[in-house]
């Protein structure tokens, strides 16, 4: 436990729990630093094969801690975004392991952005997403303007970002923003089950798949086809590919090593 963040490693699955329930897990400087450090440390830990991010109590995360902003020592907003928020988003996107947001309650402001940046989202029935930035005269940050149009389409993204009405879990499921909606008391079990399935996959292939999906947003079809060929060359030369083929022939589950 470090300053509002719990890090728990159970075999191949790391669970990061934002843990300041009294302020709906709002993000302070120590939490942001701890979250970034935890993600960077997990990224280089080959034993961890899937990551879950969730929140303690009734919220996932209410974004920037607005009380902290009143401190005379608070950094200018552009500096805070550049130096504290953006590295968290980059860490999630650049790590090879898949990251699941287990959205247990309200995800507001940069808390919503954090969920959008993850590879997969599972929501509790009581979860909701609020692009709360506009209500306090700010613009969506931490990747929200990049992720949201890609996740839900430009028209819905514009509505959510400009009007700012909450998006409930059922609507998030209908839009494809979340993969699954489950009762709150089942959320962590569901997230762990999904993380467990991911952890059984071939780590190199998963990391390369994540890379290809991410690049697809900014390249044309020809570049995507060539990129896939390159990545397939890497995956095809891996011990995990040989193991996958052997397991198929021997009609047994594969045991991937990540090499
Ligand atoms: O550095 C920078 O500033 C730049 C980066 C910005 C990134 C951002 O994230 S900007 C957006 C910041 N977040 C918000 O504006 C959200 C503010 N919160 C809300 O709008 C609402 O609390 C929610 C919609 C999230 C939930 O509403 P509700 O009715 O379920 O709960 P509540 O009663 O409003 O909040 C419960 C408690 O949490 C309350 O404290 P109290 O009165 O019981 O002592 C409330 O003050 C506290 N809380 C909620 N959000 C924050 C917070 N405390 C600090 N910071 C918060 N963001």
Boltz pocket constraint, residues with backbone or C-beta under 6 A from the ligand:
constraints:
  - pocket:
      binder: B
      contacts: [[A, 21], [A, 22], [A, 23], [A, 24], [A, 26], [A, 61], [A, 62], [A, 63], [A, 64], [A, 65], [A, 66], [A, 67], [A, 69], [A, 75], [A, 76], [A, 77], [A, 80], [A, 81], [A, 106], [A, 108], [A, 109], [A, 110], [A, 111], [A, 130], [A, 132], [A, 133], [A, 136], [A, 138], [A, 141]]
      max_distance: 6.0
